[in-house]
Amino acid sequence: MNKFDSYGMYKVYDRWPEIAKESYNTDLAQINFEKISHIVLTGMGGSGTINDIFSSILSKTNIHVDVVKGYHIPNTINANTLVVTTSVSGNTAESLTVLNSAKNTGSKIIAFSSGGKMEEYCKANKIEHRHISTYHSPRASLTSFLFAMLKILQPIITIKKTDVVESIENLEYIQEKISSANLTSENSALSLADWISNIPVIYYPWGLQAAAIRFKNSLQENAKMHAMAEDIIEACHNGIVAWQRQSDLKPILIRGEDDYVKTKERWTIIKEYFEQNKIEYKEISSANGSILSKIIGLIYLLDYSTIYRAVISGIDPTPVNAINFVKSRSK
């Protein structure tokens, strides 16, 4: 691990439950904007994952949610809109552009970063900002930002404290199984990493897209592998046809313990098709509990598997030279 993960990403992941607990117990001030009926969540990369998680949580409420991964905010923003802009580094160009665009819309705004241009901009323009600690890299800082934001935004998103506590306890349980202290055949993240090869195709149900998209992103960033992600129900109307031809792609099925009954039926049919056609697949199921527990538990397992996959391949998971190339050419 130390030979190939030279920047020690795995050491941060070993501490994810601890970081989550510390971040949720932050003394950063909560916000309680009134009459919020629309939330716009903006951010890229690891920050985008956080927004996907919040979108899944808020799907159970009457609040309309837009997730923005880019430069443009919706024209439907008004005084009852809360724009949440997140950039772990504080220097993400897209997030800074959105923040500037939102300033003159009359909406409520709060920004989260570890400093950078975003914190400076918020101070200069009297915009609510919360400074959150970063660990190793934006993607490895997921629990730091997510759980601090869950605490700060709690009055608006009305998530139960018991759900947050449950999700942290689930992380602690998973940590015992998959951390670097358990490099055995009983480590499910390590077993998954050993199985993954070629191009994984990740199938997921509605509600768990945050975990699937994050898995795809982490395979790309950490293991430097191509990967695809598709909604399982939509794929049954198009993507499934591609399996009629012989392929080296590897399907991975991400399931929720209490998926909708028709979704469960579809999983059964898909597995039957794969088995009849001798297509090897892997099945990953979420934990029981709240949507937060399901998603963050899956992300922990799947993210760690991408670190193990990188090490197995003799690749350092930390460097992202291609991203740095794009940033260096962008104005």
Secondary structure, 3 states (H helix, E strand, C coil): CCCCCCCCHHHHHHCHHHHHHHHHCCCCCCCCCCCCCEEEEECCHHHHHHHHHHHHHHCCCCCEEEEECCCCCCCCCCCCEEEEEEECCCCCHHHHHHHHHHCCCCCEEEEEECCHHHHHHHHHCCCEEEECCCCCCCCCCHHHHHHHHHHHCHHHHCCCHHHHHHHHHHHHHHHHHHCCCCCCCCCHHHHHHHHCCCCEEEEECCCCHHHHHHHHHHHHHCCCCCCEEEEHHHHCCCHHHHHHCCCCCEEEEEECCCCCHHHHHHHHHHHHHHHHCCCCCEEEECCCCCHHHHHHHHHHHHHHHHHHHHHHCCCCCCCCHHHHHHHHHCC
